[in-house]
Amino acid sequence: MAVEETTRRVTKRRVRTRANLLDAAFAVFAAKGFGRVSIEEVCEAAGYSRGAFYSNFDSLDELFFALYQQRADLIAEQVSGALALDGPGLDVPAAVDRVTEILLLDRDWLLVKTDFLVHAARDPAVARTLLEHRARLRGAIADRLARARGHTELPAVLGDIDGAAHAVVAAYDGVTTQLLLDNDVEHARVRLGQLLTALLTDGSGTTA
């Protein structure tokens, strides 16, 4: 029993250490940029030694990807949850309102995300993993749109369900890029809502 209790304490401590390192790295990456941050700076910000870092991550690349995965999974969950509240059909304007109200739109996250995109563009292995995460987000959206098929008609211009999911993610990417420049979260949510409604309906706020 004592061994099990010790193991649980060690596991909890390790989870807490990893979470603290991720939080500290997020703040440092957002402030300075991924390419300008050292392991020592992350450790100093988190209040840990290099040993604590290497007991959780092999490199800054691994930590960086864990950070991206954490936020990307949160966004996928937010979108899936907001789209799951309707019945068999999909009230597009209401669903868009829910998504844009809760969706993670944080400038610091966007700075880190942009660094990661640039990093991935120069590393095929990282790019493949990033594409897998983006595919999971599109898959969550496509799954909900597919379940609404027969109850909710989408504009023909979007093509198939997968095309609609790509359009939704592209709209999010476009609005968040603008947010990096103007730092206006409130208007970014409004613009995203308008764009998604126009994409997924006939533009009038009702399904086509």
Beta strands, then each sheet from edge to edge (+ up, - down):
end
